[in-house]
Amino acid sequence: MLNSLRVEADGDGCAISPVTNGRLDEALAAAPPAVAAWARATGYRATPGDPLLVAGPDGGLARVLVGVADPPGLWDLAGLPSTLPQGVYRLDAALPASAATRLALGWALGCYRYTRYRASDRPTPVLIWPAGAERAEVERAASAVTLVRDLVNTPARDLGPAELAGVARTLAGEFEAEIKVTVGAELVSRNYPAIHAVGAASPRPPHLIDLTWGRDIDPMVTLVGKGVCFDTGGLDLKPSAAMRLMKKDMAGAAHALGVARMIMMAGLPVRLRVLIPAVDNAVGGDALRPLDVIATRKGLTVEVGNTDAEGRLILADALAAADADRPAMIVDFATLTGAARAALGTEIPAAFTNDEALARELDDAAEAASDPVWRLPLWPGYRKDLESKVADLANDPGHRYGGAIIAALFLERFVSETTPWLHLDLMGWNLKARPGRPEGGEAMGLRAVYRLIAGRYDTAAAVPGRRS
């Protein structure tokens, strides 16, 4: 995506003129008469994201008017890479640094194509870096979103637990991080029984990916990502329509790796740990059965009321391992419940936290990053829905009400009350295409969480490219 932004180019490039609806008349009055006449003849209204292509005397493209919000928004230019002809373009307006950065990032995200199995046959136009744009910020965000989208879009046949561990190893190598991967039966001997139990039925053994980076003296930030590489539902088998998109059930893992990439690229002064339980929830002789009771790393036993509520089981072991370090913050990402989608739709992750300061900071970060999340309550009255007659906990309440909250309350049992913890229940997929957001895998809440972490710690002390 970053190949679509250049520092220099031959010539000045074709001008892109951002204009707000409220100042359209003023802009047209100052424009060449032919441009103003064409805009009025076509009824152009400068709706944010709406382009107007203006031909020159030779019939070639002379200028592009594009509607923007006031102030310009992240997605205002994001549709242009798909609509403009191949060529080099430049913004011809003086913009504040924050606006220039948003527009540059939107352009970069609009250039994303998933090309692993089919090359794109459409050349991508190029934008000269807008003056004042924070290039490092754009590069971090664009590279992390690309990583998430590519991983989520990859079919499960080509991205199982071992392949996901390979991606983490590559990331660790790039930033000189340490990585340990626990595989198969070794999970039992190392006290990750729930991860092993969920992944035991697959011929692709379960993995626990454990990446660390940074100095021991810095505050520890631990990211946990649900890595169900494919979810059949287990013996509580999903219907085919519900199973169709289950290659995306490792989107939480992809988000954890994406945020980790941003943190390491920025050299934030934190001790980073990333924990990813990676499994297939498969059907087989070793599959979990309804009403089985399994152990967890924390010592709590869980009655499996539904084998399709497996994500919270693998996260339980990972969260318990994360909490044992008493980190300054734990953030987990998971495509955990359909209930969160029913409550908030597919475009807004549900956020849960046990820390009010963290909640406020997340709200501010999400607004600043144009990366929406919405908080739902850890309502204590629903804890009774986790009760079991034979085990410490049940993984399924046996009804369909408040499912996202009940799942979050289950995870809460594996985190100490004194550990600031944030849980994001996200879709990880665009059901329909919008400017800059093609149908398919999507990063949701990633940029908000990075901004929260960067804002909480001393970013002025960060050393770009700092290694562990």
Buried (B, 14 or more C-beta within 10 A) or exposed (E): BBEBBBEEBEEEBBBBBBBBBEEBEEBBEEBEEBBBEBBEEEEBEBEBBBBBBBEEEEEEBBBBBBBBBEEBBBBBBBBBBBBBEEBBBBBBBEBEEBBBBBBBBBBBBBBBBBEEEEEEEEEBBBBBBBEBBBBEBBBBBBBBBBBBBBBBBBEBEEBBBBBBBBBBBEBBEEBEBEBEBBBBEBBBEBBBBBBBBBBBBBEBBBBBBBBBBBEEEBBBBBBBBBBBBBBBBBBBEBEEEBBEBBBBBBBBBBBBBBBBBBBBBBBBBBBBBBBBBBBBBBBEEEBBEBEBBBBBBBEBBBBBBBBBBBBBBBBBBBBBBBBEBEBBBBBBBBBBBBBBBEBBEBBBBBBBBBBEEBBEBBBBBBEBBBBBBBBBEBEEEBBEBBEBEEBBBBBBBEEEEBBBBBBBBBBBBBBBEEBBBBBBBBBBBBEEEEBBBBEBBBBBBBBBBBBBBBEBBEEEEBEEEBEB
